């Protein structure tokens, strides 16, 4: 199966990779698009455009997790 992704330039690619890494360390797979979305949502909740990432990966996950829902992978999808 081929995977399609948005043709999109990210404004903060290093932050996006760090968000993905922070979630991967907690056994969660987060796409670049999802990483961008959740941090924009979190930043918006603080009336900011894009907040600097905290030093701790645990803080990144704790800050962004409320903007996600958990879904088991389903091979039938």
N, C-alpha and C positions, 0 to 999 in steps of 0.2 A: 504494500500500500504506500502511495506517495503522500507526503504531508505538504499542504499548502500553508504558506505564512503570508502575512501582509507585507507588501512592498513599502516599507516605512523606514525613514531615517529617525533614529532615536536621538533626542537632545542630550541625554546623559548615559551614553553606552556603558561607561565604567560602573556607574551606580546600578544600572540594570543588571549587569553581570554579577555584581556583589549581592543584590537582592536574590537573584537566582541561586547563587552559591549558599547564602544563608538558609534558604528554604531547602536546598538539596541536602545540607548537613542535618536537617531534621526529617529527611526521607520524604520530602514533597517535591514534585516536579512542577515547576512554574515556568511558563513560556516567557519570552521577552515582552510580548504584548501584555500579558497578565502582570508581570513585574512592574511595567510602566503604569498600568492602570491602577494597581493597588497603591503605589506610592503617590500617584497624583491624587487619588481619593483621600489618602491619609493627609497629604499636604493641604488639600482643599479644606479638610475638616479643621485645620489650624489657620485658615485664611491665608495660605501661602501658595505660591505657584509650584515650587519644587523645593522641599526641605532637604538640607544636607543630611546624609545618612549618619546615624549614630555610630560610635566606634564599635559597639558590640553587635555581633550578628544576632544574638538573642533578642536585643532591643529592636532590631529590624523586623524580625519575625513577630514579636509581640505587638509592635505598632501596626503592622500590615495585616495580620491574621484576621482581625474583625471584618475586613473587606473581602474575605474569601469564604467560600463554602467548601466543605470536604466532600469529595465524590470518589468512590472506589472505581478503579479502572474496570471497564466492562468490555470484554472481547466481542460482544454482540453489537456494540454501537458502531 
